[in-house]
Amino acid sequence: ISSGLPSDKFLFEGFLPAKKGRTKRLNELSQENKTIILYESPHRVLKTLNDLSSCYNEGTNISISREMTKIHEETFRGTIKESVEYFNKKKLKGEFVIVLSPN
């Protein structure tokens, strides 16, 4: 709900494959007409955002929440392109939830 993206139909993917099958799975997800929910670790967030920008339109809306329900909770809302720029400048800590808008 806090993502601001449609929540009537969604696909909870959890963690993406670390290596084998990652690109294939991202391409499959990019064809979904549902909101996509992903988990990501801090050391792979930028890689995932860059991978998403190659599989999705850079103007796709995205919400990235860090440390949900904790004292340092933070949520970024914008496009995939904006998220890459934003998180390139940040020190990445905590657990991340990435929510992508449907196509």
C-alpha positions, -999 to 999 in steps of 0.1 A, spaced: 0 0 0 28 25 9 42 20 -26 13 40 -41 11 14 -69 -20 -7 -78 -26 -34 -52 -56 -51 -67 -35 -76 -87 1 -84 -77 27 -111 -81 50 -117 -51 83 -129 -66 105 -127 -35 142 -129 -43 153 -131 -80 178 -158 -90 213 -145 -82 228 -157 -115 214 -185 -136 180 -177 -151 180 -141 -138 177 -123 -171 151 -148 -184 130 -144 -152 132 -106 -154 120 -107 -191 91 -129 -180 82 -105 -152 83 -75 -176 54 -91 -195 31 -93 -164 1 -71 -162 3 -71 -124 23 -52 -98 55 -71 -91 70 -74 -55 107 -83 -51 130 -86 -21 166 -76 -25 198 -75 -3 218 -43 -1 248 -56 -20 226 -65 -50 202 -35 -51 221 -15 -77 226 -46 -99 189 -54 -97 179 -18 -106 203 -18 -136 189 -52 -147 154 -38 -144 163 -8 -165 174 -31 -193 142 -53 -192 116 -26 -184 109 8 -198 131 33 -178 99 53 -171 82 24 -153 71 35 -118 89 19 -89 88 20 -52 118 9 -31 114 6 6 142 0 30 141 -13 66 103 -15 67 87 -12 101 120 -2 117 134 31 130 153 39 98 125 31 74 128 49 40 107 47 8 117 60 -26 91 65 -53 98 74 -89 108 58 -121 134 30 -127 158 56 -142 154 79 -112 159 51 -88 193 41 -104 205 77 -101 192 80 -65 207 48 -52 240 53 -69 245 82 -45 235 63 -13 252 40 11 230 9 9 221 -8 42 192 -29 53 167 -51 36 149 -38 5 114 -43 -10 111 -33 -47 76 -28 -61 72 -23 -99 40 -10 -115 22 -32 -140 28 -27 -178 
